[in-house]
Amino acid sequence: MQSIKTKLKVNNYQKTILAKHAGVARHAYNWGLATCICEYESNKKRLSAITLHKRLVREVKSENLWYYDVSKCAPQQALRDLERAFKNFLTIPKRGFPRFKKKGRKDSFYLEGNIKILKGNYIKLPRIGMVKTYEILPSCRVKNVRISKRAGEWYISFKYEEQPGQTTKERDIIGVDVGINALATCSDGTKFANVKAYKQAKKRLTRYQRRVNEKEPGSKNRAKAIKKLARLHKRVADIRADALHKVTTWLAKNHSTIVIENLNVSGMLKNHKLASAIADCGFYEFKRQLIYKCEWYGSELTIADRFYPSSQICSHCGHQQKMPLNVRTYECANCGFQADRDFNAAVNLANYVNK
């Protein structure tokens, strides 16, 4: 299964319909959460999504006729999401208690039924009609979709079946060292620059945040300032994601075996002097993308042991020595070999599979 998420090109009428669906889904979720809390306090029982939906139809929909203006899938899935949130809270460590949803924050809803892709970039949705996208959609059967709002724009996402094909490989083994100065340094000498999207936009983000704080809470000017700030945050995230996708796709398509380090990202973020720069790189997302893209393109991903000293070993003679972070050139005390610190680590990672 592959997934796609693309922006919708909607008019004012369609924006209103989408906002109604998101509002009904949010109302059903908040009603279900309040009902579950009251039921547990009185009877020590947790209601299922099916029980909640029966009560919703009997008690809520009859009093709020605007529920009938949208698809029944939106409130149904909202209650299923609530049930999953409770299960995650009870089974997964460090998962918090479900919280009430707020209007304008992560608005989304779910649709299923008669969904068809037509004319390349048109998709027909139940109760909404024909909607145009900015990208050409794959010719496939779609069972359900998730529509969400982000920074004032609407997006649609869905899964579809596609058989991944293996690609012709240009190189057998490649070691990849990820870092802050260069996003990825490869053992063949290729370097991918770190776009540093957050660092480039940090001053503007600070200025936009200050403007939000200066506006009167609840005013239209504050809403406009929040929307402008959200758009800039979205642009930063999109630039970072684009750079990561380009690097990981190139690696998975053109190399049979890829070797990377198993970095302790959560531990690295505790260094408050480098936390901002490390978070701006997206190390966890880099690894996550490589895992599934290697499966797509028939490559093998090898993750070196977390304590493998790739930066301390000389790739020429195998001598090991200490390498402080401020030293950017590896100079071997045994054989005199000199190389860029990240390139030396990448070569050692490429040799890791032969050990």
Secondary structure, 3 states (H helix, E strand, C coil): CEEEEEEEECCHHHHHHHHHHHHHHHHHHHHHHHHHHHHHHHHCCCCCHHHHHHHHHHHHCCCCHHHHHCCCHHHHHHHHHHHHHHHHHHHCCCCCCCCCCCCCCCCEEEEECCCEEECCCEEEECCCEEEEECCCCCCCCCCEEEEEEECCEEEEEEEECCCCCCCCCCEEEEEEEECCCEEEEECCCCEEECCCHHHHHHHHHHHHHHHHHHCCCCCHHHHHHHHHHHHHHHHHHHHHHHHHHHHHHHHHHHEEEEEEECCCHHHHCCCCCCHHHHHHHCHHHHHHHHHHHHHHHCCEEEEECCCCCCCCECCCCCCECCCCCCCCEEECCCCCCEEEHHHHHHHHHHHHHHC
